[in-house]
Amino acid sequence: MKNKIQIFVVSFLVGGCISLINTVKAQNINNNVIEEVQLNRNETLNEIRSELIGNFDFANYEYKQGVVNSEVKFEIAENGKIINVHSTGDCKNVSKEIENVLTNMKVKPNKINKDTLAYTYVMPVTVEIDSE
């Protein structure tokens, strides 16, 4: 009977040590972490930003006044057209205008390559709407 209790205590301690080691390993190894990908400044995206600024209608009275933060997601098609444009943000009218401007844009064909087409782009957009 005494041997059975000793075996039980030892197996309990060994099991506890193994659990502790596995917990420490799990905390030190980042298997489930998605690494951040740093992208170089892309000339095409700078062009898209410039066109968005140049074609945005700031005069619409339905816009929320002040700083409006939005996020726009889009893809670039083989013909250069910007497709699958979806914008979300503080003001639905600003988001709609961002979508309208980008949907009517085309990227120059010499700026398009295989890598450009392979992504869904996410671009933050901050607009300051003045009350005057």
Secondary structure, DSSP 8 states (H G I E B T S, - for coil): -HHHHHHHHHHHHHHHHHHHHHHHHHHH--TT----------HHHHHHHHHHHHH--TT-TTS-SEEEEEEEEEEE-TTSBEEEEEEEES-HHHHHHHHHHHHT-B--GGG--HHHHT--EEEEEEEEE---
